[in-house]
Amino acid sequence: MTSALSLLEIEKSFGPVAVLRGVSLEVKRGEVHALLGQNGAGKSTLMRILLGLERADRGAIVLADGPYAPRGPADARERGVVMVPQERTLCPALDVVENIVLGIEPSASGLLRRKEAHAIASRALGLVAGDGRIPLAAPVRALSVADQQLVEIARALAQGGLGTDAEGVRAKVLVLDEPTASLGKSDADRLFLRVRALADAGLAIVLVTHFLSDVREHADGYTVLRDGKVCGSGDAKTTAPEKIVHAMLGRELDTERGDADVEGAHGYRGAHAADVKEGEPLLELRAVAGKTKPRDASFVLRRGEILGIAGLVGSGRTELLRAILGLDPTSSGKVVLTAPRGIGLLSEDRGGEGLMLGRSVADNIELSARGPFMVRPARVDAEGARWISELSIRASGPAQRTGDLSGGNQQKVQIARLLREDYDVLLVDEPTRGIDVASKAQVLDLLRTLARRGKGVVLVSSQLEELVATCDRIAVLRRGVLSPSRPVSEWTEQKLLLEAAS
């Protein structure tokens, strides 16, 4: 196979932080090449450079037809490099034809040439879906998630250029970012049948994924990034998953290691199951399913414990917490809350949902459905000052604007509001995302302290070392289905990653 894409010694820094450090990668025509790595490894930045959304500091990119340095996404599409992002970008109210030609609409005098648009959409969808079962006139919202994914790919190919039947598709490189994150196994397999057909037609496909099972079953080659460098590559079908995990984590796979030897990256130790007496049930889930995610989740949370929820991006972790709290509707199952003091959520979306960044620290701590209707400003400031002292929040005072605090101190303000209400159950979603090392240790220490004082904590984190070091039990959410929880002594980071990616 001839080379379709070569990235040569790509380097990129943001200020003093080096994100990509001499990354080289080759993808051949007709190849499905998996790009792997943990969050923060540099995958997204590398793809943004490929798509013209960022410029590399050093290095070069070569397409089959010569040097490639896109000035922007439109330039990348013109050269035949297109991407299907993980998050859906379709317009639900528009039909399939309108979505596929969106942005490249054939028109005359400002009016859509419907017949020509239909021909473009039919050609693109025929390349992707093959069987003609997706109706072009159907509104996208009426399609299944799997069929919406196929429409996304068809739109990307249309934007990259469609030739005649003899020419095939003019797009050269298709990037698929976590294409099966929202799909069940059968839908994922059906999607990959079409992906393989596109590769057989000569397209080079870069598959960005966390699912090692998808890599082994459907990819030809793989490349692993870690800390901005290539740390492994090879034949996807003959390489053992343990070897890939080793390359991703930078450590040997130790399947015998127990929790007694596990410390987090910042030196903290978990409060293990042996140290916590089993308490009364506070929260029980019985086969809970949401509208899309989770598909099936059951567990019992007891007083005095931290239950960890592991899972890959798109597995439904946040949706699970929102379903528990009633923020998202459920389609089946039952949530039983027996906690006398109720339940509270620490949102992963700190700025958009968890805090009012334009308001003061004191205002954010005081915000609560259980607070009195009218509160004197002096009382608000006094309460804010108390929690600033309790949690060592680094602020000039209760009147300081919350948006001016560091990420770690903003997180403490969120926690202060939950503690002020004295909830029995805390749902904690990515509590250490975007905060510094010292603040991470403080936040996790605080969660362990709360558990020792009798709270029940459900901790969702993409940082596997934090789960192993902090929790009493851990369950893995994979493609929307939650596994039975097991004591932390039975888990390591590597085991969690293998379970989540299988």
C-alpha positions in Angstrom: 0.0 0.0 0.0 1.2 3.5 -0.8 1.4 6.2 1.8 -1.6 8.5 2.1 -0.4 10.6 5.1 2.9 11.2 6.8 3.4 13.3 9.8 7.1 14.0 10.4 8.6 15.2 13.7 5.6 17.3 14.7 6.2 19.6 17.7 3.7 21.9 19.4 3.9 23.9 22.6 1.4 26.2 24.3 3.5 28.7 26.2 6.0 26.7 28.3 4.1 23.4 28.0 5.2 21.1 25.3 2.2 19.1 24.0 3.7 17.3 21.0 7.4 16.4 21.0 8.6 15.0 17.7 5.6 13.0 16.7 5.9 10.9 13.5 3.1 8.9 12.1 2.4 7.2 8.7 -1.0 6.0 7.4 -1.3 4.1 4.1 -4.1 4.1 1.6 -6.6 1.5 2.5 -5.5 1.3 6.1 -7.4 1.8 9.3 -4.8 3.2 11.7 -5.7 3.5 15.4 -4.4 6.5 17.4 -4.3 5.7 21.1 -3.4 7.4 24.4 -4.8 8.5 27.7 -6.4 11.9 28.1 -3.8 14.6 27.7 -1.5 12.5 25.6 -1.6 14.9 22.7 -4.1 13.1 20.3 -6.5 16.0 20.0 -3.7 18.6 19.4 -2.2 16.3 16.7 -5.6 16.0 14.9 -6.2 19.7 15.2 -3.0 20.4 13.4 -3.9 17.8 10.7 -7.3 19.5 10.2 -5.9 23.1 10.1 -7.2 24.2 13.4 -3.7 24.6 14.9 -0.3 25.2 13.3 2.6 23.1 14.3 5.7 24.8 15.7 8.0 22.4 13.8 7.8 19.4 11.6 6.1 18.7 8.3 3.0 16.9 6.9 2.9 15.1 3.5 -0.2 13.9 1.7 0.0 11.5 -1.2 -0.1 14.5 -3.6 2.6 16.5 -1.9 3.4 18.8 1.0 0.5 19.8 3.2 0.2 22.8 5.5 -3.5 23.7 5.8 -4.4 27.4 6.5 -7.6 26.3 8.1 -10.4 23.7 8.1 -11.7 24.7 4.7 -8.2 24.3 3.2 -8.0 20.9 4.8 -11.3 19.8 3.3 -10.2 21.1 -0.1 -7.2 18.8 0.1 -9.4 15.9 1.1 -8.7 15.7 4.9 -12.0 15.4 6.9 -13.1 14.5 10.4 -16.1 13.1 12.1 -16.0 14.4 15.7 -17.1 12.4 18.7 -20.0 14.8 19.6 -22.8 14.8 17.1 -22.9 18.0 14.9 -26.1 17.2 12.9 -29.1 19.5 12.9 -31.9 17.3 14.2 -34.8 19.2 12.6 -33.2 19.0 9.1 -33.5 16.0 6.9 -30.7 13.7 5.8 -30.1 15.5 2.5 -29.9 18.9 4.1 -27.5 17.7 6.8 -25.1 16.0 4.3 -24.9 19.1 2.1 -24.8 21.6 4.9 -22.1 24.2 4.2 -21.6 22.9 0.6 -25.2 23.5 -0.7 -25.5 23.6 -4.5 -27.5 26.8 -5.1 -28.7 29.2 -7.8 -29.7 32.8 -7.0 -29.7 31.9 -3.3 -32.0 28.9 -3.7 -31.0 25.3 -3.0 -30.9 23.1 -6.1 -32.7 20.3 -4.5 -32.2 17.7 -7.2 -28.4 18.3 -7.2 -28.3 18.2 -3.4 -30.2 14.9 -3.4 -27.7 13.4 -5.8 -24.7 14.5 -3.6 -26.4 13.1 -0.5 -27.4 9.8 -2.2 -23.9 9.3 -3.5 -22.2 10.0 -0.2 -24.7 7.9 1.8 -24.4 5.1 -0.7 -20.6 5.0 0.0 -21.2 4.9 3.7 -24.4 3.0 4.4 -24.4 0.8 1.3 -27.9 -0.8 1.7 -30.1 2.3 1.0 -32.1 1.7 4.2 -31.6 5.3 5.5 -34.3 7.4 4.0 -32.9 10.7 2.6 -36.1 12.6 3.3 -36.2 11.6 7.0 -35.4 14.2 9.7 -32.2 13.2 11.4 -33.9 13.2 14.9 -35.9 10.2 13.7 -32.8 8.1 13.1 -31.1 5.8 15.5 -27.8 6.9 17.0 -25.9 4.4 14.8 -27.6 5.8 11.6 -26.8 9.3 12.7 -23.2 8.3 12.9 -23.3 7.1 9.3 -24.9 10.4 8.2 -22.0 12.2 9.9 -19.5 10.2 8.0 -21.4 10.7 4.7 -21.4 14.5 5.3 -17.6 14.4 6.0 -17.0 12.6 2.7 -19.2 15.0 0.8 -17.2 17.9 2.2 -14.0 16.2 1.2 -15.2 15.9 -2.3 -17.1 13.2 -4.3 -16.1 12.2 -7.8 -18.0 10.2 -10.4 -18.6 6.5 -9.8 -15.3 5.8 -11.7 -13.3 8.3 -9.6 -14.7 7.1 -6.3 -14.4 9.4 -3.3 -11.9 12.3 -3.6 -11.3 12.6 0.1 -8.0 11.1 1.1 -7.9 11.0 4.9 -10.9 10.4 7.2 -10.4 10.9 11.0 -13.0 9.2 13.2 -12.9 10.4 16.8 -14.4 7.8 19.2 -17.0 6.7 16.6 -18.4 3.9 18.8 -18.5 5.7 22.1 -22.3 6.0 21.9 -23.0 2.7 20.2 -23.7 -0.8 21.4 -21.6 -3.8 20.2 -23.9 -4.8 17.3 -24.2 -1.2 16.0 -20.4 -0.7 16.4 -19.7 -3.9 14.3 -22.1 -2.7 11.6 -20.4 0.7 11.5 -17.0 -0.9 11.1 -18.2 -3.0 8.2 -18.8 0.3 6.4 -15.5 1.8 7.6 -13.7 -1.2 6.2 -15.5 -0.8 2.9 -14.3 2.8 2.7 -10.7 1.7 3.5 -11.0 -0.9 0.7 -12.0 1.9 -1.6 -8.6 3.5 -1.0 -9.4 5.9 1.9 -6.9 6.3 4.7 -8.7 6.2 8.1 -7.3 7.5 11.4 -9.3 5.9 14.2 -9.0 7.8 17.5 -10.3 5.5 20.2 -10.0 4.2 23.7 -11.6 0.8 22.9 -8.9 -1.8 22.6 -11.4 -4.3 21.4 -12.2 -2.1 18.4 -8.5 -1.7 17.7 -7.8 -5.4 17.7 -10.8 -6.4 15.7 -11.0 -3.5 13.1 -7.6 -1.6 12.9 -4.6 -2.6 10.8 -1.9 -0.6 12.6 -1.7 1.5 15.7 0.3 4.3 17.3 0.3 5.2 21.0 1.0 8.7 22.3 2.1 9.4 25.8 3.1 12.8 27.1 3.3 14.1 23.6 5.6 11.4 22.3 5.2 8.2 20.3 5.6 5.4 22.8 4.5 2.4 20.7 3.3 1.3 17.3 2.8 -1.9 15.4 0.3 -4.4 13.9 -3.0 -4.0 15.7 -4.2 -7.5 15.1 -1.1 -9.3 16.5 -0.2 -7.1 19.4 -1.4 -8.2 22.8 -3.7 -5.6 24.6 -1.4 -5.7 27.6 1.5 -4.4 25.5 -0.6 -1.5 24.3 -1.7 -0.7 27.8 1.9 -0.8 28.9 2.7 1.8 26.2 -0.2 4.0 27.2 0.6 4.0 31.0 4.4 3.7 30.8 4.4 0.9 33.3 4.6 -2.9 33.2 1.2 -4.7 33.6 1.2 -6.0 37.2 -1.9 -8.2 37.5 -1.0 -9.4 41.0 -0.5 -6.0 42.6 -3.1 -5.3 45.3 -4.2 -2.1 46.9 -1.7 -2.2 49.7 1.0 -1.1 47.2 -1.2 1.4 45.4 -0.4 5.1 45.8 -1.7 7.9 43.7 0.6 10.0 41.7 0.6 12.6 44.4 1.4 10.4 47.4 -2.1 9.9 48.8 -3.5 6.6 49.9 -7.0 5.3 49.7 -9.3 4.5 52.6 -9.6 0.8 51.7 -12.5 -1.4 52.4 -10.9 -3.1 55.4 -10.7 0.4 57.1 -14.3 1.2 56.6 -17.2 -0.5 58.5 -20.1 -1.4 56.3 -22.9 1.1 57.0 -26.5 1.4 56.2 -27.6 1.7 52.6 -28.1 5.3 51.5 -28.7 4.9 47.7 -29.7 2.0 45.5 -30.0 1.7 41.8 -32.0 -1.2 40.3 -31.4 -1.7 36.6 -31.6 2.0 35.8 -31.5 3.0 32.1 -31.7 6.5 30.6 -33.0 7.6 27.3 -29.7 6.9 25.7 -27.3 6.2 28.6 -26.8 4.5 30.9 -28.2 1.3 29.4 -28.2 -0.8 32.7 -26.8 0.3 36.0 -27.3 -1.2 39.5 -25.4 -0.7 42.7 -25.9 -0.1 46.4 -24.0 2.8 48.1 -23.6 2.6 51.9 -22.8 5.1 54.6 -19.1 5.6 55.1 -17.8 4.5 51.7 -16.6 5.9 48.4 -17.8 4.0 45.3 -15.8 4.7 42.2 -17.2 4.7 38.7 -14.6 4.1 35.9 -15.2 4.3 32.2 -14.0 5.7 29.0 -15.1 9.0 27.5 -18.6 8.5 26.1 -19.4 5.5 28.3 -22.2 7.4 30.1 -20.6 8.3 33.5 -22.0 11.8 33.7 -25.4 10.7 32.3 -25.5 8.1 35.1 -25.1 10.8 37.8 -27.6 13.1 36.2 -30.2 10.2 36.0 -29.7 9.5 39.7 -30.4 13.1 40.5 -33.3 13.4 38.2 -31.7 16.0 35.9 -32.0 13.6 33.0 -35.1 11.3 32.5 -34.9 7.5 33.0 -36.6 5.0 30.7 -36.6 2.1 33.1 -35.4 0.9 36.5 -35.6 2.5 39.9 -33.5 4.8 42.1 -34.1 4.3 45.8 -32.8 7.1 48.1 -33.0 6.4 51.8 -30.5 9.2 52.9 -32.2 11.4 55.5 -30.2 14.5 54.5 -30.6 14.0 50.7 -28.2 14.0 47.8 -26.1 16.6 46.1 -24.0 16.8 42.9 -20.6 18.3 42.2 -20.7 18.9 38.4 -17.8 18.3 36.1 -18.8 21.5 34.2 -17.6 23.8 36.9 -18.0 27.0 34.9 -21.1 26.2 33.0 -23.2 24.4 35.5 -21.5 24.2 38.9 -20.8 27.8 39.7 -21.9 31.3 38.8 -18.4 32.7 38.0 -19.5 36.3 37.9 -20.8 36.2 41.4 -18.9 36.3 44.7 -17.5 33.3 46.6 -20.1 33.9 49.4 -23.0 34.1 46.9 -22.0 30.7 45.3 -21.7 29.0 48.7 -25.1 30.4 49.8 -26.9 29.3 46.7 -29.3 26.5 47.6 -32.8 25.3 47.2 -32.9 24.6 50.9 -31.8 28.1 52.0 -34.3 30.7 53.2 -36.0 32.9 50.7 -34.4 36.1 52.0 -30.9 36.3 53.5 -29.2 39.3 54.9 -25.9 40.2 53.0 -24.0 40.2 56.3 -25.0 36.6 56.9 -24.0 35.6 53.4 -20.6 37.1 53.9 -20.1 35.5 57.3 -21.1 32.1 55.9 -18.7 32.6 53.0 -15.9 33.6 55.4 -16.5 30.5 57.5 -16.1 28.1 54.6 -13.1 29.9 53.2 -11.5 29.2 56.5 -12.8 25.6 56.7 -11.5 24.5 53.3 -8.5 26.8 53.1 -9.9 28.5 50.0 -7.3 31.0 48.7 -9.5 34.1 48.2 -9.1 37.7 49.2 -12.4 37.4 51.0 -16.0 36.3 50.6 -16.7 39.2 48.2 -14.1 38.1 45.7 -15.5 37.1 42.3 -15.5 33.3 41.9 -14.3 33.4 38.3 -11.0 35.1 39.5 -10.0 32.1 41.6 -7.8 29.2 40.4 -9.5 26.0 39.2 -8.7 24.2 42.5 -10.2 27.0 44.6 -13.3 27.1 42.4 -13.7 23.4 43.0 -13.5 24.0 46.8 -16.3 26.6 46.5 -18.5 23.9 44.8 -17.6 21.5 47.6 -18.3 24.1 50.3 -21.9 24.6 49.0 -22.5 20.8 49.2 -21.0 20.6 52.7 -23.0 23.6 53.9 -26.2 21.6 53.0 -24.8 18.5 54.9 -26.0 16.0 52.2 -25.7 12.3 53.1 -24.9 11.3 49.5 -22.4 13.2 47.3 -22.2 12.5 43.6 -18.8 13.8 42.6 -18.0 14.1 38.8 -14.4 14.7 37.8 -13.5 16.7 41.0 -9.8 17.1 40.0 -10.2 18.0 36.4 -8.2 21.1 35.5 -6.7 21.8 38.9 -3.1 21.7 40.2 -1.4 18.8 41.9 -1.6 20.2 45.4 -5.3 21.0 45.0 -6.0 17.5 43.7 -4.5 16.0 46.8 -6.6 18.3 49.0 -9.9 17.6 47.2 -9.4 13.8 47.4 -8.3 14.0 51.0 -11.5 15.9 51.8 -13.6 13.2 50.1 -12.0 10.5 52.2 -12.6 12.6 55.3 -16.3 13.0 54.4 -16.6 9.2 54.0 -15.0 8.6 57.4 -17.6 10.9 58.9 -20.4 8.9 57.5 -21.2 10.3 54.1 -21.7 8.1 51.0 -19.7 9.3 48.0 -20.0 8.2 44.3 -16.8 9.3 42.6 -16.5 9.5 38.8 -13.0 10.1 37.5 -11.1 9.6 34.3 -7.9 9.5 36.4 -7.6 5.8 37.1 -4.8 6.2 39.8 -7.2 8.5 41.7 -9.9 5.8 41.8 -7.6 3.1 42.9 -6.0 5.3 45.6 -9.3 6.9 46.9 -12.2 4.4 46.6 -13.4 1.5 48.6 -15.1 -0.2 45.7 -15.0 0.4 42.0 -17.4 -0.5 39.1 -16.7 -0.1 35.4 -19.2 1.5 33.0 -18.6 0.1 29.5 -20.9 1.2 26.6 -23.5 2.3 29.0 -23.6 -1.0 31.1 -22.3 -0.8 34.7 -20.4 -3.9 35.9 -20.8 -5.2 39.5 -18.6 -3.3 41.9 -15.6 -5.0 43.4 -13.3 -4.1 46.3 -10.4 -1.8 45.4 -8.0 -4.5 46.4 -9.0 -6.4 43.2 -8.2 -3.5 40.9 -5.1 -1.8 39.4 -5.0 1.0 36.9 -4.1 -1.5 34.2 -7.0 -3.8 35.1 -9.4 -0.9 35.0 -8.2 0.2 31.6 -8.4 -3.3 30.2 -12.0 -3.8 31.6 -13.2 -0.4 30.3 -11.6 -0.9 26.9 -12.6 -4.5 26.3 
